Amino acid sequence: MTLDTVKHASATPDVELPWKELGLKEDEYAKVREILGRRPTGAELAMYSVMWSEHCSYKSSKVHLKQFGDKVPANDAMLVGIGENAGVVDVGQGYAVTFKVESHNHPSYVEPYQGAATGVGGIVRDIIAMGARPVAVVDPLRMGAADHPDTRRVLPGVVAGIGGYGNSLGLPNIGGELVFDACYQGNPLVNAGAIGVMRHEDIHLAKASGPGNKVILYGARTGGDGIGGASILASETFDDTKPSKRPAVQVGDPFQEKLLIECTLEAFAEKLVVGIQDLGAAGLSCATSELASNGSGGMRVELDDVPLRDSTLSPEEILMSESQERMCAVVEPDKVERFLAICEKWDVIATVVGEVTDGDRLEIFWHGEKIVDVDPRTVAHDGPVYNRPFARPSWQDALQADDANKLPRPTTPEQLREQVLALLSSPNQASKAWVTDQYDRFVQGNTVLAQPEDAGMIRVNEETGLGVAIATDGNGRFTKLDPYTGAQLALAESYRNVAASGAKPLAISDCLNFGSPEDPDVMWQFAEAIRGLADGCLQLGTPVTGGNVSLYNQTGDAAIHPTPVVAVLGVIDDVARRTPIAFKEEGQLLYLLGDTHEEFGGSAWSQVVHDHLGGLPPKVDLERERLLGEILISASRDGMIDAAHDLSDGGLVQAVTESCLRGGNGARLVVPDGLDAFTFLFSESAGRAVVSVPRSEELRFTDMCGARGLPATRVGVVDGEEIEVQGEFGIPLSEVAEAHRGTIPALFG
């Protein structure tokens, strides 16, 4: 094979290269030639193609994403923001927490088990790279129709992959969601999040500084799996007629990753590392170019020294490979021996593959010839920036005019009862225990709350009880109806879930899942969702620490519902003061916090009973969300409430059912004056929660709500062995449990 060296490339400008097959557009390839002043070598072309992909460069989204930095100021808790492997926030007592959510959507459709497993592995390495010990993972999922044969292929594999990898790492899975909708049939969303804990002084960044410092590649050997995988595949509409768009999905080894975690943390503890970067999407292309461009700018790499699983790999393939469980560290020369000794102790392969130079070029050599000579910033940071055209879709007005509030409603208590059971047994509202029971939620012994609680919660400090909570939420149906409001509703629900657990929301990460950016309708949805999320974060004081954009979630002309998933991280001073969802004590009073309106656009009721999507989503009042959060946190801290559950999908009847089943007690509900039973049970108005209040605390609690202007309506009592709506119907808990718990096992068991 004749290698395209830099010297040869300069001398042969007319040689044709497969830029189109690697996902570059004609003008992008022309830009690469302009930057280099010549045609690229094959290795350079490989690097630019993966690093300029949508997945890695955010070329269609960065003009909108800048609102997160421009519009939303950092709060006092923010230590590291957008641009690093993961955001970091101060949670007090000298501790910092890093967290992030990312997507592994397309690989998980091609090969569900490995796609999902390596999604977990990748997000965990982002956490390690910040200097933190991973302590928990979460998994927001969106699947096609629950009864579709292909969903039965994808979901069990995805769940097994998440559980198999996370459980093997010894990381509790404490949160997430599972939503079914036909719009995700060919494009399931597998988002993965992780949380890590460290001391403030242990934060590490991805930069290669200090000429003469050594670049060490350590972890698994580099193989042919995942070559161009996440980056190339996520850059195009999925089309199985194009072999180039069906790369091998990465293959994960959680036991190798566990060794990598311990090896890395020991090296951090001994202060051996100057800069570090995990190898995820774009592999070595990403790690070398980002480390170099974030540091002094110069790096020399000997590609021959990269440990390989397959000796036949070309240099282009080595640079593009997305083999898992690999990291790249920059280490001072006098510390290299100790770093390598730690790697050997943990049975982790480690090799010096290069060094930092005093120049401003990234130079890569293969068999003695220079095959890459680039300014690393042009690869890692100066990719294309597109102002994609966008416009409000021509169908948006008609969709919103198709008002769900006008759908036929139950007219008798019997119909109301039937529709309650239909809702509770529908795939989206039914118990997800079939999924979550496959995950270890309590390994390490620090899990305080986990599914099906409103938020996952982890204890950070055993002596003081300091803890953190996380919730992920997003409603694609709401966002389809109104992207601006839908994104704010996702933020509000996650914020509310964290506050309901007793934790104070601090910051967010996001995973923005949309269709093709080349479709003006989709780009309008994206632009509106970003605007809504940025405005919402500004109002709530929750800065964006980082996140992920996943585009081209589309088959042909059919895009998924726009699905911004928002993760909110919160802190609680003492996890002993946490608030669970379970109604455990008979005789406690049930209070509904917030205002209930006739808001059924995009609701679970409209979907389950009428298979309808239309109208407007619930209104958002972020000041009310903030006030509700403050009340929930104060009531939790001061012992005024024993349980709290936010109201969202399915409304009050869904929340009460989950709390009753969790605690093993029934509830007697009374429809408040001014509401009809249907609206009381099924409305999805935002800014609401149901709480159980000990009788001894009722006056103190209602006085606090009244003094702060939050509506608090007594709607029932924890009592008996059924869910009863007085004057309407009653359903024995045994019947409710059978309806709620039987659906998912029947579909997938």
C-alpha positions in Angstrom: 0.0 0.0 0.0 1.4 3.4 -0.9 1.0 5.9 1.9 -0.3 9.4 1.3 2.4 11.2 3.2 2.4 15.0 3.7 5.2 15.5 1.2 3.5 13.3 -1.4 0.2 15.1 -0.8 1.8 18.4 -1.6 3.3 17.1 -4.8 0.1 15.4 -6.1 -2.7 17.9 -5.7 -5.0 16.1 -8.2 -5.2 12.7 -6.4 -8.9 11.9 -5.7 -9.7 11.0 -2.1 -13.0 9.5 -0.8 -14.1 12.6 1.1 -17.8 12.0 0.2 -17.7 8.4 1.4 -16.3 9.7 4.7 -19.2 12.1 5.2 -17.7 15.4 4.1 -19.6 17.8 1.9 -17.9 19.2 -1.2 -17.5 22.7 0.3 -16.1 21.1 3.5 -13.5 19.2 1.6 -12.6 22.4 -0.2 -12.2 24.1 3.1 -9.9 21.4 4.3 -7.7 22.0 1.3 -7.8 25.7 1.9 -6.7 25.3 5.5 -3.8 23.0 4.6 -2.8 24.8 1.4 -2.8 21.4 -0.3 -4.9 18.3 -0.5 -5.0 16.3 2.7 -3.2 13.0 3.2 -5.4 10.0 3.8 -4.8 10.2 7.5 -5.6 13.9 7.6 -8.8 13.3 5.7 -9.8 10.6 8.2 -9.2 13.1 11.1 -11.1 16.0 9.5 -14.0 13.7 8.4 -14.7 12.4 11.9 -13.9 15.6 13.8 -16.0 17.7 11.4 -19.0 15.3 11.7 -22.2 16.6 13.2 -21.6 14.4 16.3 -18.2 15.9 17.1 -18.2 19.4 15.7 -21.8 20.6 16.4 -21.6 22.4 13.1 -25.4 22.8 12.7 -26.1 23.5 16.4 -23.3 25.7 17.8 -24.8 29.0 16.5 -27.8 28.2 18.8 -26.0 26.5 21.6 -23.9 29.7 22.3 -27.1 31.1 24.0 -26.3 28.8 27.0 -23.1 30.7 27.6 -24.2 34.2 26.4 -27.6 34.2 28.1 -27.2 32.2 31.2 -24.6 33.3 33.8 -22.7 30.9 35.9 -23.8 30.6 39.5 -21.6 30.4 42.5 -21.7 26.6 42.3 -20.2 26.3 38.8 -16.6 25.2 38.7 -16.2 23.9 35.2 -18.7 24.7 32.4 -19.3 24.0 28.7 -16.3 22.8 26.6 -14.8 20.2 28.8 -15.5 16.4 29.0 -18.2 17.2 31.7 -19.4 20.1 33.8 -18.4 20.4 37.5 -20.3 22.0 40.3 -19.4 22.8 43.9 -21.7 20.9 46.3 -20.1 22.1 49.6 -17.8 20.6 52.2 -14.9 20.7 49.7 -16.7 18.3 47.3 -17.3 18.8 43.6 -19.6 16.8 41.5 -19.3 16.2 37.7 -22.2 15.1 35.6 -23.2 14.8 31.9 -25.7 13.2 29.6 -24.9 11.9 26.1 -26.5 10.0 23.3 -25.7 6.6 21.8 -28.8 6.4 19.6 -27.7 5.2 16.2 -25.3 2.5 17.4 -28.0 1.2 19.8 -30.4 0.7 16.9 -27.8 -1.2 14.8 -26.6 -3.4 17.7 -28.7 -2.8 20.8 -26.6 -4.6 23.5 -23.2 -3.2 22.5 -24.6 0.2 21.4 -26.1 0.8 24.8 -23.3 -0.8 26.8 -20.6 1.4 25.2 -22.8 4.4 25.7 -22.5 3.8 29.4 -18.8 3.2 29.1 -18.2 6.4 27.1 -20.1 8.7 29.6 -18.3 7.1 32.5 -14.9 7.8 30.9 -16.0 11.5 30.5 -16.5 11.5 34.3 -13.1 9.8 35.0 -11.4 12.3 32.7 -12.5 15.2 34.9 -10.7 13.6 37.9 -13.8 12.1 39.6 -14.7 8.7 40.8 -18.0 7.7 39.1 -20.7 7.0 41.6 -23.9 6.5 39.6 -25.4 6.3 36.1 -28.9 7.2 34.6 -30.5 6.1 31.4 -33.2 8.1 29.6 -34.7 5.9 26.9 -37.2 6.5 24.0 -38.4 3.5 22.0 -40.8 2.8 19.2 -44.3 1.5 19.7 -44.4 -0.9 22.6 -46.2 -3.6 20.6 -44.0 -3.3 17.5 -41.9 -6.4 16.7 -38.7 -4.3 16.3 -39.2 -2.7 19.7 -39.0 -6.2 21.1 -35.6 -6.6 19.4 -34.2 -3.2 20.5 -35.5 -2.7 24.1 -34.4 -6.0 25.7 -30.9 -5.6 24.1 -30.6 -2.0 25.2 -31.6 -2.8 28.8 -29.3 -5.8 28.9 -26.4 -3.7 27.6 -27.0 -0.9 30.1 -27.3 -3.3 33.0 -24.5 -5.6 31.9 -22.0 -2.8 31.6 -23.1 -0.6 34.6 -23.6 -3.6 36.9 -20.2 -5.0 36.0 -18.6 -1.6 36.8 -20.3 -1.6 40.2 -22.2 1.6 39.5 -25.8 2.0 40.7 -28.3 3.0 38.1 -30.5 5.5 40.0 -32.6 7.2 37.4 -33.9 7.6 33.9 -37.1 7.2 31.8 -38.6 4.8 29.3 -41.1 6.3 26.8 -42.7 4.5 23.9 -43.9 6.3 20.8 -44.2 5.2 17.1 -42.1 8.3 16.1 -39.0 6.6 17.6 -39.6 3.3 15.7 -36.6 3.5 13.4 -34.6 5.9 15.6 -34.7 4.9 19.3 -33.0 7.2 21.7 -30.5 5.7 24.1 -29.2 8.6 26.3 -26.8 7.8 29.1 -25.8 10.0 32.0 -23.2 9.6 34.8 -22.3 11.4 38.0 -18.8 11.5 39.6 -17.5 12.9 42.9 -14.1 14.5 43.7 -12.5 17.1 45.9 -12.1 20.6 44.4 -8.3 20.2 44.1 -8.7 17.0 42.0 -10.3 18.6 38.9 -8.5 17.7 35.7 -8.8 19.2 32.3 -8.2 18.0 28.7 -5.1 19.9 27.7 -1.5 19.0 26.6 0.8 21.6 28.0 4.6 21.6 28.6 7.0 20.8 25.8 8.7 17.5 26.4 5.8 16.1 28.3 4.9 12.6 27.2 1.6 11.5 25.6 0.6 8.1 27.0 -2.1 5.9 25.4 -3.5 3.5 28.0 -6.3 1.0 28.3 -7.5 -1.5 25.7 -5.7 -2.2 22.4 -7.0 -0.5 19.3 -9.1 -2.6 17.0 -11.3 -2.3 14.0 -14.6 -2.0 15.9 -16.5 1.3 15.7 -14.3 2.9 12.9 -16.0 6.2 12.3 -19.0 4.7 14.2 -20.7 7.3 16.3 -19.4 10.3 14.4 -20.1 9.2 10.9 -23.3 7.3 11.6 -24.8 10.3 13.5 -24.1 12.6 10.6 -26.5 11.2 8.1 -30.1 10.0 8.0 -29.9 6.3 8.7 -29.9 4.4 5.4 -29.0 0.7 5.4 -28.3 0.8 1.6 -25.1 2.7 2.3 -22.4 0.3 3.6 -20.3 3.3 4.7 -23.2 4.2 7.1 -23.2 0.9 8.8 -19.9 0.7 10.6 -19.1 -1.9 13.2 -20.6 -0.8 16.5 -18.0 -0.5 19.3 -17.5 -3.6 21.6 -17.4 -2.9 25.3 -15.5 -4.7 28.1 -16.7 -3.3 31.5 -14.1 -5.2 33.4 -11.3 -3.5 31.4 -13.1 -0.2 32.1 -13.1 -0.9 35.9 -9.4 -1.4 35.8 -9.0 1.8 33.8 -11.0 3.7 36.5 -8.9 2.5 39.3 -5.6 3.0 37.4 -6.6 6.5 36.5 -7.7 7.5 40.0 -4.5 6.2 41.5 -2.5 8.2 39.0 -4.5 11.3 39.8 -4.0 10.7 43.5 -0.2 10.7 43.0 -0.4 13.9 40.9 1.1 12.3 37.9 -1.2 13.7 35.2 -0.9 17.1 33.5 -3.8 16.6 31.1 -6.2 13.8 30.2 -8.7 12.9 27.5 -10.9 9.8 27.1 -11.1 8.2 23.7 -14.8 8.2 22.6 -16.2 9.3 19.3 -13.5 9.9 16.8 -11.0 8.0 18.9 -7.3 9.1 18.6 -8.3 11.8 16.1 -10.3 13.5 18.9 -7.9 12.8 21.8 -4.8 14.1 20.1 -6.3 17.1 18.4 -8.3 18.3 21.4 -5.4 17.8 23.9 -3.0 19.7 21.6 -5.4 22.5 20.8 -6.4 23.0 24.4 -2.8 23.1 25.5 0.3 24.6 24.0 -0.7 23.6 20.5 2.1 21.3 19.5 2.3 17.5 19.6 4.2 14.7 17.9 2.7 11.2 17.8 4.2 7.9 16.6 1.3 5.9 15.4 3.5 2.7 15.1 3.6 2.6 18.9 -0.2 2.3 19.3 -1.0 -1.1 20.7 -3.3 -2.9 18.2 -5.7 -5.9 18.3 -5.5 -6.1 14.5 -2.1 -5.7 12.9 -3.7 -5.1 9.5 -5.2 -1.7 10.4 -4.2 1.2 8.3 -3.1 4.5 9.9 -6.5 6.0 8.9 -8.3 3.2 10.6 -6.2 3.6 13.7 -7.0 7.3 13.9 -10.7 6.7 13.3 -11.2 3.6 15.5 -13.6 4.1 18.4 -12.5 1.0 20.3 -13.6 1.3 23.9 -11.8 1.6 27.3 -9.0 3.8 26.1 -7.6 7.1 27.5 -4.8 9.5 26.7 -2.7 11.2 29.4 -0.1 13.9 29.3 2.7 13.1 31.8 5.9 14.9 32.8 9.0 12.9 31.7 10.2 12.2 35.3 6.8 10.8 36.2 6.4 8.5 33.2 8.0 5.5 34.9 5.7 5.7 37.9 2.6 6.2 35.7 3.5 3.1 33.7 4.1 1.1 36.9 0.6 2.0 38.1 -0.8 0.8 34.8 1.1 -2.4 35.1 -0.2 -2.9 38.6 -3.8 -2.7 37.3 -3.0 -4.8 34.3 -3.7 -1.9 31.9 -1.6 -1.7 28.7 0.1 1.7 28.6 2.4 3.0 25.9 4.2 6.3 25.3 3.0 7.3 21.8 4.2 10.9 21.6 5.2 14.1 23.2 4.2 17.7 23.6 6.2 20.0 21.4 7.0 23.7 21.5 5.4 24.3 18.0 1.8 24.8 17.0 1.4 21.7 14.8 0.0 18.2 15.4 2.4 15.9 13.6 1.7 12.2 13.3 4.2 9.7 11.9 3.8 6.1 10.6 6.7 3.9 9.5 9.0 6.9 9.7 6.9 9.1 7.4 4.9 12.2 8.4 1.3 11.4 7.6 -0.4 14.3 9.5 0.8 17.9 9.8 -2.1 20.2 10.9 -2.9 23.0 13.2 -4.9 21.0 15.8 -7.4 23.8 16.3 -8.5 23.5 12.7 -9.4 19.8 13.4 -10.9 20.1 16.9 -12.4 23.5 17.1 -12.5 25.4 13.8 -14.8 23.1 11.9 -17.7 24.3 9.7 -20.4 26.5 11.3 -23.7 26.4 9.6 -26.5 28.9 9.9 -29.1 26.4 8.7 -32.3 27.9 7.4 -35.3 27.4 9.6 -38.9 28.4 9.6 -42.0 27.6 11.5 -43.5 24.5 9.9 -46.6 25.0 7.7 -48.4 22.3 9.7 -47.7 23.8 13.2 -50.8 26.0 13.3 -53.1 23.2 12.3 -51.5 20.9 14.9 -52.0 23.4 17.7 -55.6 24.1 16.5 -56.5 20.5 16.9 -57.4 21.1 20.5 -57.1 18.1 22.9 -59.3 19.9 25.4 -62.3 19.3 23.0 -61.9 15.5 22.9 -64.8 13.5 24.3 -64.6 13.0 28.0 -66.0 10.3 30.3 -69.6 11.0 31.2 -70.2 8.4 34.0 -68.2 7.2 37.0 -67.9 3.8 35.2 -66.2 5.4 32.2 -64.0 7.5 34.4 -62.9 4.4 36.3 -62.3 2.5 33.0 -60.1 5.4 31.6 -58.1 5.5 34.9 -57.3 1.8 34.5 -56.5 2.2 30.8 -54.1 5.0 31.6 -52.4 3.2 34.5 -51.9 0.1 32.3 -50.7 1.9 29.2 -47.0 1.2 28.3 -45.9 4.7 29.1 -47.7 5.0 32.4 -47.2 1.4 33.6 -44.5 0.3 36.0 -41.0 0.1 34.5 -39.9 -2.4 37.2 -39.2 -5.0 34.4 -36.4 -2.6 33.2 -35.1 -1.2 36.5 -35.0 -4.6 38.2 -32.3 -5.6 35.7 -30.1 -2.8 37.1 -28.2 -2.8 40.3 -29.6 0.4 42.0 -27.9 0.0 45.4 -24.3 -1.3 44.8 -21.7 0.7 46.8 -24.2 1.3 49.5 -24.6 5.0 49.0 -27.9 5.0 47.0 -30.5 6.9 49.0 -33.2 7.1 46.3 -33.6 5.3 43.0 -36.3 4.4 40.4 -39.2 4.7 40.7 -38.6 7.8 42.9 -38.8 11.3 41.5 -35.0 11.7 41.5 -32.1 9.5 42.1 -30.0 10.4 45.2 -26.5 9.4 46.2 -24.8 10.1 49.5 -21.5 11.9 49.0 -20.2 12.0 52.6 -21.1 9.3 55.1 -20.2 11.4 58.1 -22.2 14.5 57.3 -24.9 13.0 55.1 -24.2 15.4 52.2 -25.8 14.1 49.0 -26.7 14.9 45.5 -29.8 14.2 43.5 -30.4 13.9 39.7 -33.5 13.7 37.5 -33.8 13.5 33.7 -37.0 14.4 31.9 -38.2 15.4 28.5 -41.6 15.2 26.7 -41.4 14.9 22.9 -45.2 15.3 22.6 -45.2 18.6 24.4 -42.1 19.8 22.3 -43.8 18.8 19.0 -46.8 21.0 19.9 -44.6 23.9 21.0 -40.8 23.5 21.0 -40.1 26.6 23.2 -42.6 25.6 25.9 -41.8 21.9 25.6 -38.1 22.5 26.4 -39.1 24.6 29.4 -41.5 21.9 30.5 -38.6 19.4 30.4 -36.5 21.7 32.5 -39.3 22.4 34.9 -40.2 18.8 35.4 -36.5 17.8 36.2 -36.2 20.8 38.5 -39.5 19.8 40.2 -38.4 16.2 40.6 -35.1 17.2 42.3 -36.9 19.6 44.6 -39.5 17.0 45.4 -36.8 14.7 46.7 -35.6 17.5 49.1 -32.6 18.6 47.1 -31.8 22.1 45.9 -31.4 22.3 42.1 -27.9 23.6 41.0 -27.3 23.1 37.3 -28.2 21.2 34.2 -26.8 19.0 31.5 -28.8 18.3 28.4 -29.1 15.8 25.6 -30.9 17.3 22.6 -32.4 14.7 20.2 -33.8 16.0 16.9 -34.2 15.0 13.3 -32.3 16.2 10.3 -30.8 19.8 10.5 -31.1 20.0 6.8 -34.9 20.2 7.2 -36.0 23.8 8.0 -38.9 22.4 10.1 -36.5 20.5 12.4 -34.1 23.4 12.6 -37.0 25.6 13.8 -37.9 23.1 16.4 -34.2 23.0 17.5 -33.8 26.8 17.6 -37.0 27.3 19.5 -36.1 24.5 22.0 -32.7 26.0 22.7 -34.2 29.5 23.1 -36.8 28.1 25.5 -34.2 26.1 27.5 -31.8 29.1 27.7 -34.5 31.5 28.8 -35.7 28.9 31.4 -32.3 28.3 32.8 -31.7 32.1 33.1 -35.0 32.4 35.1 -34.4 29.5 37.4 -30.7 30.3 37.9 -29.6 26.8 36.7 -26.6 27.2 34.3 -25.9 24.6 31.6 -22.7 22.8 32.4 -22.5 20.9 29.1 -24.4 18.3 27.2 -24.8 16.6 23.8 -26.6 17.2 20.5 -27.9 14.2 18.5 -29.2 15.1 15.1 -30.4 13.0 12.1 -32.7 11.0 14.2 -34.9 10.5 11.2 -35.9 7.9 8.7 -36.6 9.3 5.2 -38.8 12.4 5.8 -40.1 11.1 9.1 -38.3 12.8 12.0 -38.7 11.9 15.7 -40.6 14.2 17.9 -38.1 16.9 19.0 -36.9 15.5 22.3 -34.7 17.7 24.5 -33.8 15.6 27.6 -32.8 17.8 30.6 -30.8 16.5 33.6 -31.0 18.6 36.7 -28.4 18.1 39.5 -29.3 19.2 43.0 -27.6 19.1 46.4 -29.0 18.1 49.9 -27.2 18.8 53.1 -28.3 15.6 54.8 -29.8 12.7 52.9 -31.6 11.6 56.1 -34.0 14.5 55.2 -34.8 13.2 51.8 -38.4 12.9 50.7 -39.6 9.6 49.0 -42.8 9.3 47.0 -44.4 6.5 49.1 -47.5 7.1 51.1 -46.4 5.0 54.1 -48.5 6.3 57.0 -52.2 5.8 57.2 -54.1 8.9 58.3 -51.7 11.4 56.8 -53.3 14.2 54.8 -52.9 14.6 51.1 -52.3 18.2 49.8 -52.2 19.2 46.1 -49.8 22.1 45.6 -50.2 24.5 42.7 -53.1 25.3 40.3 -55.0 22.8 38.2 -56.4 23.9 34.8 -58.0 22.1 31.8 -54.7 21.3 30.0 -54.7 18.2 28.0 -52.6 19.0 24.9 -50.0 16.2 24.5 -51.3 14.6 27.7 -51.1 10.9 28.5 -54.9 10.8 28.6 -55.2 12.2 25.1 -52.7 9.6 23.8 -54.1 6.6 25.6 -57.8 7.1 25.2 -57.9 8.9 21.9 -54.5 8.3 20.2 -54.4 12.1 19.7 -51.7 14.7 19.5 -52.8 18.2 19.1 -53.5 21.5 20.9 -51.1 23.4 23.2 -49.0 21.9 25.9 -49.5 23.0 29.5 -48.4 26.6 30.3 -45.1 27.2 32.1 -44.7 29.5 35.1 -41.1 29.2 36.1 -41.5 31.6 39.0 -44.2 29.2 40.3 -41.8 26.3 39.7 -39.1 28.1 41.8 -41.6 28.8 44.6 -42.9 25.2 44.6 -39.3 24.0 44.8 -38.5 26.2 47.7 -41.6 25.0 49.6 -40.8 21.3 48.9 -37.2 21.7 50.0 -38.1 23.6 53.2 -40.9 21.2 54.1 -38.5 18.3 53.6 -35.7 19.9 55.6 -38.1 20.8 58.5 -40.0 17.5 58.7 -43.4 18.9 57.6 -44.0 16.3 54.9 -43.4 12.5 54.7 -43.8 12.0 51.0 -43.9 14.1 47.8 -44.5 13.3 44.2 -44.4 15.7 41.3 -47.4 15.8 38.9 -46.5 15.3 35.3 -47.4 12.6 32.7 -50.8 11.2 33.7 -51.6 13.9 36.2 -52.8 13.5 39.7 -54.2 9.9 39.4 -50.8 8.7 38.1 -48.9 10.3 40.9 -51.3 9.1 43.6 -51.3 5.6 42.2 -47.5 5.4 42.2 -47.2 6.7 45.7 -49.9 4.4 47.0 -48.3 1.3 45.4 -44.9 2.3 46.6 -46.1 2.7 50.2 -48.7 -0.2 50.2 -51.5 2.1 51.3 -54.7 3.3 49.6 -56.0 6.9 49.4 -59.4 8.5 49.6 -59.6 11.6 47.4 -62.1 14.4 47.3 -62.6 16.5 44.2 -62.0 20.2 45.2 -64.6 22.8 44.7 -64.3 24.4 41.3 -62.9 21.3 39.6 -64.7 18.4 37.9 -63.4 14.8 38.6 -62.0 14.4 35.1 -59.8 17.5 35.2 -58.9 16.8 38.8 -57.5 13.3 37.9 -56.1 13.8 34.4 -54.9 17.4 34.0 -51.2 17.8 33.3 -50.9 21.4 34.5 -47.3 22.1 35.4 -46.0 23.5 38.7 -47.8 20.9 40.9 -47.0 18.2 43.4 -48.9 16.0 45.8 -47.6 15.7 49.4 -48.5 13.7 52.4 -48.6 15.7 55.6 -48.6 14.3 59.2 -51.7 15.8 61.0 -49.4 17.3 63.6 -47.7 19.3 60.8 -50.8 20.4 58.9 -51.1 23.9 60.4 -47.3 24.7 60.1 -47.3 23.4 56.5 -50.4 25.3 55.3 -49.2 28.5 57.1 -45.9 28.3 55.2 -47.7 27.8 51.9 -50.1 30.6 52.6 -47.4 33.0 53.7 -45.5 32.4 50.5 -48.5 32.5 48.2 -48.5 28.8 47.0 -51.9 27.3 46.6 -52.3 24.2 48.8 -55.5 22.3 48.6 -56.4 19.4 50.9 -57.6 16.6 48.5 -57.6 13.5 50.6 -56.1 11.2 53.1 -53.9 8.1 53.1 -56.3 5.3 54.0 -57.6 1.8 53.3 -56.7 -0.6 50.5 -58.2 1.1 47.5 -57.9 4.3 45.6 -61.2 6.0 46.0 -62.5 9.2 44.5 -65.5 10.1 46.6 -68.7 10.2 44.8 -67.2 8.6 41.7 -65.5 5.2 42.0 -63.1 3.1 43.9 -60.4 0.6 42.7 -58.8 -1.9 45.0 -55.1 -1.6 45.3 -54.7 -5.2 44.1 -56.5 -4.4 40.9 -54.5 -1.2 40.4 -51.3 -3.1 41.0 -52.2 -5.8 38.5 -53.0 -3.2 35.8 -50.0 -1.1 36.5 -47.3 -3.8 36.9 -48.4 -6.4 34.3 -48.1 -4.5 31.0 -44.3 -4.3 30.4 -43.6 -8.0 31.4 -46.5 -9.1 29.2 -44.9 -7.2 26.2 -41.3 -8.1 26.8 -41.1 -10.7 29.6 
